[in-house]
Amino acid sequence: MTSQKTPQTMKPATAAKKLGVYLEATPAEFQEGVVTRDELNALQADPPEWLRELRRTGPHPRPVVAAKLGISNSGLARGGITEALTTEQIEALKTENPDWLQRERATQAEVRAEAARLAAASASEADAN
């Protein structure tokens, strides 16, 4: 006897995270159901209009907002941003460029530079051995 494989499913929150969209902005049928791995792959390969629109205009989840602003999730919190933002709101923040955003971008640049320095040091140590 062979057992029938059941499709791998995930909660809508997990699927939304994998798709990079804000769950509360997705259609009700997406929020209320479960998503199979095949459905997720289909959404990624050929996104429906609602998904394309969400990715284009938002509202965006915090990790996407942070990436678009060039800062960390923690930097968003320190800046007082706790909610999802639309693309328009993100662009307005970039244009306004408040002090907190400038500080967070500088901090993020330092973190990236340190990570690159450590990677280079690790690579040269590996080459030496």
C-alpha positions in Angstrom: 0.0 0.0 0.0 1.1 3.5 -0.7 0.0 6.4 1.3 -1.3 9.4 -0.5 0.8 12.5 0.1 -1.0 15.4 1.6 0.0 18.8 0.3 2.1 21.0 2.6 0.1 23.9 3.8 0.8 27.1 5.7 -1.1 29.7 7.5 -2.0 32.9 5.6 0.4 34.9 7.8 3.3 32.7 6.8 2.3 32.9 3.1 2.0 36.7 3.3 5.5 36.9 4.9 6.9 34.7 2.1 5.2 36.9 -0.5 6.4 40.1 1.2 3.0 41.6 1.7 1.0 42.9 4.6 -1.5 40.3 5.6 -4.3 42.7 6.6 -4.3 44.2 3.1 -4.8 40.9 1.3 -8.2 39.7 0.2 -10.5 38.1 2.7 -10.3 34.7 1.0 -6.5 34.7 1.3 -6.7 35.7 5.0 -9.3 33.1 5.9 -7.9 30.0 4.1 -4.8 28.0 4.1 -2.2 28.2 1.4 -0.5 25.1 -0.1 3.1 25.1 -1.3 1.8 24.7 -4.9 -0.5 27.7 -4.5 2.3 29.8 -3.0 4.6 28.9 -5.9 1.8 29.8 -8.4 1.3 33.2 -6.6 5.1 33.8 -6.9 5.4 32.7 -10.5 2.3 34.5 -11.8 1.0 37.0 -9.2 -2.6 38.0 -9.5 -3.5 41.7 -9.9 -4.2 42.2 -6.1 -0.7 40.9 -5.3 1.0 43.0 -7.9 -0.9 46.1 -6.6 0.0 45.4 -3.0 3.7 45.0 -3.9 3.6 48.2 -5.9 1.6 50.5 -3.6 1.4 48.8 -0.2 0.7 48.9 2.6 4.0 47.2 3.1 5.0 45.0 6.1 7.7 46.4 8.4 10.6 44.4 6.9 9.8 45.7 3.4 9.4 49.3 4.8 12.8 49.0 6.5 14.5 47.7 3.4 13.0 50.4 1.2 14.3 53.0 3.7 17.7 51.3 4.0 17.5 50.8 7.7 16.9 47.9 10.1 13.6 46.8 11.7 14.9 48.0 15.0 15.7 51.4 13.4 12.0 51.6 12.4 11.0 51.1 16.0 13.5 53.7 17.2 12.0 56.1 14.7 8.5 55.5 16.0 7.3 53.6 12.9 5.1 50.8 14.2 2.5 50.4 11.4 2.7 49.3 7.8 3.3 52.1 5.4 2.3 52.7 1.8 4.8 53.3 -1.0 3.6 57.0 -1.0 4.3 57.3 2.8 7.8 55.7 2.4 8.6 58.1 -0.5 7.4 61.1 1.7 9.7 59.9 4.5 12.6 59.7 2.1 11.9 63.2 0.8 11.5 64.6 4.3 14.6 62.7 5.5 14.1 63.4 9.2 17.1 63.3 11.7 16.2 59.8 13.0 16.2 58.4 9.4 19.6 59.9 8.7 21.0 58.4 12.0 19.5 55.0 11.2 20.9 55.0 7.7 24.4 55.9 9.0 24.1 53.1 11.6 23.1 50.6 8.9 26.0 51.7 6.7 28.4 51.2 9.7 26.9 47.7 10.3 27.3 46.8 6.6 30.9 48.1 6.5 31.8 46.1 9.7 30.2 42.9 8.2 32.2 43.4 5.0 35.4 43.9 7.0 34.8 40.7 9.0 34.0 38.8 5.9 37.2 40.0 4.2 39.2 39.2 7.4 37.7 35.7 7.5 38.4 35.1 3.8 42.0 36.2 4.1 42.4 34.0 7.2 41.0 31.0 5.2 43.4 31.8 2.3 46.3 31.8 4.8 45.5 28.4 6.0 
